[in-house]
């Protein structure tokens, strides 16, 4: 428990006291606080005996918090800012805590509650750790779920594209407009190569076929079809 408190404290001090972080932060996007979701790992994780959480993982996560915060400030915040500029709608939440979990869950990220499985990004947890660039995309991905659900006016029930694909699973439909937004934003920021690498990583590491199916549909329709529909719905 002491180590968990140390993790949280170190991260909060970095974000709150770092004047450069605060100076660059946009008022239209939430300030993120990165912490170890220790209660999930210790109290909820169902496979902790077969997939133990080592002290080395906790120590490595502890050492990575400053790098994660700086990388998000440099390369992640611009993704959220570009999203709010696209729709001219700010995030309603001004602060959010991102809980990194070491439990070997089937999911990489979850938007409600906001959880990210950090295990696969650690050298102590994965022979081939996933990249920091991909971690930023996963964080952005989960925040987009919250933004679409909470902050973009809820008129997707009349979406012609969702009606067209109404027979698809909820997981597929939930990712159609989201993946289109991600592709659009990365392109607008001249980060196409980064996006393509990260999408490949996402599809290669996903245990659900829904992501591949959603990505195929976005490419078949063209991502701008989903973007233009959202813009029309919000005029």
matplotlib code that plots the C-alpha trace (Angstrom):
import matplotlib.pyplot as plt

x = [0.0, 2.9, 4.2, 0.8, 0.6, 4.1, 3.1, 0.0, 1.8, 4.7, 2.4, 0.2, 3.2, 4.5, 1.2, 0.2, 3.6, 4.9, 4.4, 5.1, 2.3, -0.2, 1.0, 0.4, -2.9, -6.0, -9.2, -11.3, -9.8, -9.5, -6.3, -5.3, -4.0, -2.1, -2.2, -1.9, -5.3, -4.1, -7.5, -8.5, -5.3, -5.5, -9.3, -10.8, -8.2, -9.5, -6.3, -3.7, -2.7, -2.1, -0.8, 0.9, 1.8, 5.5, 7.3, 9.4, 6.2, 5.2, 8.7, 8.8, 5.4, 6.6, 9.6, 7.5, 4.9, 7.0, 7.7, 4.0, 2.9, 5.4, 4.6, 0.9, 1.5, 3.7, 1.8, -1.5, -3.1, -3.0, -5.2, -7.9, -7.6, -7.9, -11.1, -12.7, -11.8, -13.4, -16.7, -16.4, -17.5, -15.2, -15.0, -17.4, -14.9, -12.1, -10.1, -9.9, -7.9, -6.4, -6.0, -3.2, -3.7, -1.2, -3.8, -3.7, -7.2, -8.6, -9.1, -6.4, -8.6, -11.9, -13.7, -16.1, -14.3, -11.2, -8.7, -5.7, -3.9, -0.3, 1.2, 1.9, 3.8, 6.3, 9.6, 8.9, 5.5, 6.0, 8.9, 8.0, 6.6, 4.1, 5.2, 4.6, 3.0, 0.4, -0.2, -1.1, -3.5, -5.2, -5.7, -7.1, -9.3, -10.9, -11.4, -13.1, -15.6, -16.4, -16.5, -18.9, -21.2, -21.2, -20.3, -21.4, -25.2, -26.9, -28.4, -26.6, -29.9, -30.8, -27.4, -28.0, -24.7, -25.6, -29.0, -27.2, -25.1, -27.7, -27.2, -23.6, -22.7, -22.8, -19.0, -18.7, -21.2, -19.5, -16.3, -17.4, -17.5, -14.7, -12.2, -13.1, -12.4, -9.1, -8.1, -9.2, -7.4, -4.1, -4.2, -4.9, -1.9, 0.3, 0.7, -0.6, 2.4, 2.0, -1.7, -1.2, 1.4, -0.9, -3.9, -1.9, -0.8, -4.4, -5.7, -2.8, -3.3, -7.1, -8.9, -12.2, -13.0, -15.2, -12.2, -11.2, -14.8, -15.3, -12.0, -13.0, -16.4, -14.7, -12.4, -15.2, -17.3, -14.5, -13.8, -15.1, -18.6, -18.7, -17.1, -19.4, -22.4, -21.4, -20.8, -24.2, -25.8, -24.2, -25.2]
y = [0.0, 2.4, 1.9, 2.7, 5.9, 6.8, 6.2, 8.5, 11.2, 11.3, 11.6, 14.3, 16.4, 16.3, 17.4, 20.0, 21.6, 21.5, 25.0, 24.1, 21.5, 24.0, 26.8, 24.6, 23.2, 24.1, 25.1, 23.0, 19.7, 17.9, 18.0, 14.4, 12.8, 9.5, 7.1, 3.4, 1.8, -0.2, -1.0, -2.7, -4.7, -5.8, -6.2, -6.8, -8.6, -12.1, -13.7, -12.3, -15.8, -17.1, -13.8, -12.2, -8.5, -8.3, -5.8, -5.0, -4.0, -1.6, -0.1, 0.3, 2.0, 4.3, 5.3, 5.9, 8.3, 11.4, 10.3, 9.4, 12.8, 14.7, 12.5, 13.2, 17.0, 17.0, 14.6, 13.7, 17.0, 18.2, 15.2, 16.3, 20.0, 19.2, 17.2, 20.0, 22.4, 20.1, 20.1, 23.4, 21.7, 21.5, 18.6, 19.0, 17.5, 19.7, 17.0, 13.2, 10.5, 7.8, 4.7, 2.4, -1.2, -4.1, -6.8, -8.9, -8.0, -8.9, -5.2, -2.6, 0.3, 1.2, 4.6, 4.1, 3.8, 5.2, 2.3, 1.5, -1.8, -0.6, -4.1, -4.6, -1.3, -2.4, -4.2, -6.1, -7.2, -7.9, -9.2, -6.7, -3.7, -1.5, 2.0, 5.2, 6.6, 3.8, 4.5, 8.1, 6.7, 4.4, 7.2, 9.4, 6.5, 6.0, 9.8, 9.9, 7.4, 9.7, 12.8, 11.2, 9.8, 12.9, 16.0, 15.6, 16.2, 12.9, 12.7, 9.6, 7.7, 9.3, 8.6, 7.1, 5.3, 3.7, 2.7, 1.2, -0.9, -1.5, -5.3, -5.0, -5.5, -2.6, -2.8, -2.3, 0.5, 2.3, 2.5, 3.7, 7.4, 7.2, 5.6, 8.1, 10.9, 9.5, 9.1, 12.6, 14.2, 12.4, 13.4, 17.1, 17.0, 15.5, 12.3, 9.8, 7.4, 7.3, 6.6, 3.8, 2.1, 2.5, 1.2, -1.9, -2.3, -2.0, -4.6, -7.0, -6.9, -6.9, -10.1, -8.9, -9.0, -5.8, -3.5, -5.0, -5.0, -1.3, -0.3, -2.1, -0.3, 3.1, 2.4, 1.1, 4.2, 6.6, 8.2, 11.6, 10.2, 9.7, 13.1, 15.0, 13.2, 14.2, 17.8, 17.9, 16.5, 19.2, 22.2]
z = [0.0, 0.8, -2.8, -4.3, -2.3, -3.4, -7.1, -6.8, -5.0, -7.4, -10.4, -8.8, -7.9, -11.5, -13.0, -10.4, -9.8, -13.4, -14.6, -18.2, -18.2, -16.9, -19.2, -22.3, -21.2, -23.2, -21.2, -23.6, -22.7, -19.3, -17.2, -16.8, -13.6, -14.1, -11.2, -10.4, -10.1, -7.1, -5.8, -9.1, -9.2, -5.5, -5.2, -8.6, -10.7, -11.3, -12.6, -10.3, -9.1, -12.7, -14.0, -11.0, -10.6, -9.8, -7.8, -10.9, -12.7, -9.9, -9.8, -13.6, -13.6, -10.9, -12.9, -16.0, -14.6, -15.4, -19.0, -19.5, -18.3, -20.5, -23.6, -23.1, -22.8, -25.9, -28.2, -26.6, -25.7, -29.3, -30.3, -27.9, -28.8, -32.5, -31.7, -29.8, -32.6, -35.2, -33.4, -31.6, -28.5, -25.4, -23.0, -20.2, -17.7, -16.7, -14.8, -15.2, -13.5, -15.8, -13.8, -15.1, -14.1, -14.1, -14.1, -17.3, -18.4, -21.8, -22.6, -23.2, -22.3, -20.8, -20.8, -17.9, -15.5, -17.2, -17.1, -19.2, -19.0, -18.7, -18.3, -22.0, -22.2, -19.6, -20.2, -17.0, -18.2, -21.9, -24.0, -26.7, -24.8, -26.7, -27.7, -25.9, -29.1, -28.9, -25.2, -26.2, -28.8, -26.3, -23.8, -26.6, -27.8, -24.4, -23.9, -27.3, -26.1, -23.2, -25.5, -28.0, -25.3, -23.1, -25.1, -28.7, -28.8, -28.7, -32.1, -33.4, -33.1, -36.4, -38.0, -41.4, -41.2, -37.9, -39.4, -42.4, -40.1, -37.4, -37.7, -36.5, -32.8, -30.4, -30.1, -33.9, -34.0, -31.0, -32.9, -36.4, -35.8, -33.2, -35.5, -38.2, -35.8, -34.8, -38.5, -39.3, -36.3, -36.9, -40.5, -39.7, -37.4, -40.2, -38.1, -40.6, -40.3, -36.6, -36.9, -39.3, -37.1, -34.0, -35.8, -36.9, -33.3, -32.1, -34.5, -33.9, -30.1, -30.0, -28.8, -30.2, -34.0, -33.5, -34.0, -37.3, -38.5, -37.5, -39.2, -42.4, -42.5, -41.9, -44.8, -47.1, -46.4, -46.2, -42.8, -44.0, -44.4, -40.7, -40.0, -42.2, -40.7, -37.2, -38.3, -40.0, -36.8, -34.8, -36.9]

ax = plt.figure().add_subplot(projection="3d")
ax.plot(x, y, z, "-o")
ax.set_aspect("equal")
plt.show()
